[in-house]
Amino acid sequence: MPRRSVITGTGSALPPGPVTNADLEQRLDTTDAWIIERTGIRERRIAEPHVKTSDLAVEAARNAMAAAGVGPADIDLVIVATATPDDTFPATATRVQARLGIGQGAAFDVAAVCSGFVYAITVADALLRTGAHSRALVIGAELFSRILDWDDRTTAVLFGDGAGAVVLEAQDGDRGLLAARLHADGRHGDLLYVDGGPGSTGTVGKLRMKGREVFRHAVGNLASVTEEVLSDAGLTAQDLDWIVPHQANARILEATAKKLGLPMARVVMTVGSHANTSAASVPLALDTAVRDGRIRPGQLCLLEAMGGGFTWGAVLIRM
């Protein structure tokens, strides 16, 4: 039997109390109708000033571990995908590891922005299949509200805070990660970026985006990487039970599904209530659909995302 990385538990965490489009109308030159029409977003969660990325990551991780029925002694790999770490260093993953009481194995961060969770789960899979580690905690956690320019109505309405996590375990059998593809093209780095950092300006910086160009690249890249992963597994889009995409914009999700010839009924969409939570969006959506009963054991799910860099990728998983 093939040895694969199986998702045995999912979890998520969101700050309390949604911030609605009507709330944003009070501080930005925008309207609820404009935001919904262009993005499908109705509300998002914004963390209180004292909350850190690791706080949400720890909560999501604990929920995933409870769902998997495992404890700190069972985990020997912690990977946190984030573009908004607690500190420049140490890695947020080490903060999470310590707070969870995990005293063995490795812990590190992955920085691939909105593609971060797809990158992280692919890295974890490679380490599990080689036997270097036996059980991983893979987390996407973000506080994007901290890097937004709240005077820029074109970006401030798009993002929210949150975290999602999975427990990934090496097992023999038909379930688990079947195929994965990762890509990057740094030539387009100026289309979606943060205008600062410790190695350049010495400041955190704010998010900048050329939305129209990002939209065009996203639809093409996500459709092509999906087809690549399916081809690697000898399957087609019609074999999929669910697509769990990065929750950036409802129109991107709809356009990608149309390009693949799939109905929206097979796309998990949470962008309306979570907005774009960057690396947290895929595991947040996955946990939502697992817990409400849509995604069930044995079903074929495709996780896909594209983010600044550009980075993009897809993972095919038998749940």
N, C-alpha and C positions, 0 to 999 in steps of 0.2 A: 504494500500500500504506500502511496506517496506521502511524504511528510510535509504538512502544510501548517500555516499559521491561522488559527481559528479564533474568531471573536467569541469570547465566552461571557462577556458582560459589557454593558454600555452605561454611561452616566452623563449628566450634564448639570450645569449651574448657571443661574441668571441672577443679576441684581434684582431686588424687589421693586415693584411698581413700574409699569410701563410709562414711557414718554411718548405721547401721541403726536401725530402731525399737527393737531390743534394746539398742542403745547408749543411746538416750534414756530407756529404762526405768530406767537407773542414776541419772539426774539429775532426772527428772520423775515426777509421779504419773500415769503412763499405762501402756498396754500395747501390744504389737505388734498384738494382735487388735483393740483399740479403734481404733487409727490406720488399719489396713487397712480395717476395716468402714466407717468414716466418710469416708475420703479416697482409698483405693486406694494410698497411699504406703507403700513398703517401705523406701526409703533415700533419702538425699540427699547432696550434697557440700558440705562446709564448708571454706572457704579458711583457710590458716594466717594468723596475725596480720600477717605482713609483706607479704602479697599485697594488691595494690590492684585496684580495678575495671579500671583501664587495663591491668593485666597480662593479665587474662583476655580483655579486648577485643582486645588486640594479637595474642594467640595465635589467637583465633577468626578475626580478619581475615587473618592470614597463611595460615591454612588455606583460607579462601575465595578469596584471591588466587591461591594455588597451583592450586586446582581450576579457576579461570577462566583460568589461564595468563597473568596480567597482573602487572606490576610497579609500583613506586611512581610511575613517570613516567606511568602510564596512568590514575591516579585523580585526579580533580579535585573530589571532593566526599566529605567524611567526616561521617556523622551517627551519633552514639551515643545510643541511647535508654537512659536509666538514671534510677533514683530514688536511687541510691547512688553519686554521683560521687566521684572522688578528693578533690576540694576544692570549696569553695563556688564559687570560680573560680580559674583559667580553666576553660573547658569541658573535660571529659574527652576530647572528640573532638580537641581541639588537642594533648593529650598523645599520643594515639594517632597522629595525623597525623605528629608529629615523630619518634616512635619507629619508624614505618614508613618514614621517609625521604621522605614525600610533601611536596614543596615548592611546590605550586601549588593553586589553588582555595580552597574554603571548608571550614570545619569548625565544627560546633556540636552542642550536645546538645538532645535532646527529652525533656521531662519529662511523661509521661502514665502513669506507673507500669506496670501490667501490660499496658496497651494501647500502650505506648511504641513497640514495634517496628512495629506496624500503622500508627501515626501517622507514624513516621519513614519507612517505605517509601513511604507516600502522598505525603509532602512531597518525597522524593527523586524520585519519578515526575514530579511537577509540574515540578520544576527541570530534569529531563532532557528532557521533552517540549517545553519552551519553547526548548531549545537553550542555556540558560544554562550547563549542564554536560553532559559527555558520558559520564562513567562514575563511579558512586557506590559507596562502601563504606558499607553500612548495618549497624549493629551494635546488638544488644541485650546489655547486660552489667550484672550485678548482684552485689552482696555483701549480700544481705538478712540474712545472719547477724549483721551489724553493727548492725541496727536492731531485732532481736528482743528481747523480754522473756523471758529464759530461765527465768523463774519462772511464765510463763503457758503452761500446757500446751495451751490451745486454739489458740494461734497458733505457738508454738515448733516444733511438730512438722510444720508445713505447708510451710516454706520451705527453699530451698537456694540455693547460689551457682553461677554459671555464665555463659557468654557464647555467643552465636551470631551469625553474620554472613553477609551475602550481598553479592556484587558485582552491581550493577545497571547495565545498559548500554542506551542508546537504540539501537533497531534498527527497520528497516522490515520488516513481516511480520505473520504471524498469532500468533506467540508473544508473551508478555509480559503486563503488567498490563492487564486488560480493564475493570475497574470497581473503585471503592473508595467506601466511605461511612464517615465519622467522626461520632461523637456525643459529647456531654458533658451532664451534668446535675448542677451543683454543689449542688443542694439536698440531695443525699444524701452530702455530704462527710464527715459525722460517722459514717458506717457503716463506713468503712475509711480510716484515716488514720494519720499519725505525729504524736505529741503534742509536737512541738518543731521548731525550725528557727532559722536565723540571724536572721530578721526578726521572730521572736516571743519565744521563750524564750532564744535564744542558745545552745541546746544541740542535739544531734542528735535526741534524742527516741526513742521506741520505738513500734513498730507496734501499733495497736489495731483490733479488728475485731468487728463484730456479725455473726457467721457466718450465722445463719439468714436475716437480711434480705438479706445479700449474695447468698446462694444464690438466693433468689427473684428478685431483680432480674437476676442473671446469666443465668439460663435464658431469661427473657422477652426481655431485650435482645439476647442473642446470636442467638436464633432469628429475631428481627425484622430485625436488621441483615443477617443472612445472606440472608433473603428479599429485602430491598431491593437488595442487590448483584446477586443473580441476576436480579432483574427488570430492573435497569439494563442487563444484558448480554443480555436476552432468553432466559434459560435457566431451568431448574428445578433443584431439589436432586438430581433423578435424573440430571442430566447430569454431576454431580461425580464425579471419580475419587477424590478425597481431600479430607477436611477436616483441616486442621492447626490445632487450636485452642490457645488459651492453656491451659497445663497447671496448672490450679488445684486441681482436685478431680475424681476419677473420676466421682463422682455427677453433677456439673454436665455433664461431657462426655456421659454416658449420657442424661441428661434432655434435653439440647439435641438430640442425634441423634434421640431418639424423637420430639421435637416436630416435627422436620423430616422424619420418616419415613425415616430413613437407618439402615442396619445399622452396628453398631460396627466391622464389618470394614473400613469405609471411613473410619474415624477413626484418625488417627495419635495414639497415646497413649503418652507417655513419663513421665507423672507418677509412676508407680510407682518409677522409678529416679532421677529428677531432683528430685522434689517441685516446688513452685511456685518458679520462678526469675524471676518477674515479667517484665520486658521481654525477658529472655533466653529465655523458654520457647518461644515460637513459632519463632524461628530455630534453637534447639537441636533441637526436634522435627523441623523441616524437614530439617536437615542429617542427622539420624539416618536418616530415611526415604529421603533421596536416596542416602546411602552404603550402605544395606543393600539397595538396588535396588527398593524398593517404589514410590517416585516416579520416573517416567521422563520423558524429554523428550516433549512433546506432550500430556501429561496435564493435566487441569483440576483445579486445587487452590484451595481457599478457606482463607485464613488469617483467624482471628477471635480477638478478645480483649476482655476487660472488666477495668478496674482502678479503683483509688481515684479519686475525683473527683465522681461517677462519670465515667469515660471509657470509650468502647467503639467498636469499629469492625470492619470486615471488608474484605478485599482479595481479588479474584478474579484468578488468574494462570494463564495457559497456560504450562506449564514448557517 
